């Protein structure tokens, strides 16, 4: 029962839109902080921003792959797991 509840929680279709909007807002906030305050334009902050962009790309790719596959019917036949 707990596995089904957790599985249904993570395959909720609205998660994709929520994560896309959250990451978009986070990106704009970080860009604003880097542009508005010259003291924030250090190499380490720009490097961290680059890492965040990489993580966002991975999250988007995984969520898009998962949404294209029909994992609800049979988890073992899902093409994403191959």
Secondary structure, DSSP 8 states (H G I E B T S, - for coil): -HHHHHHHHHT-THHHHHHHHHHHHHHHHHHHHHHH-GGG--HHHHHHHHHHHHHHHHHHHHHHHHHHS-TTT-GGG-GGG-
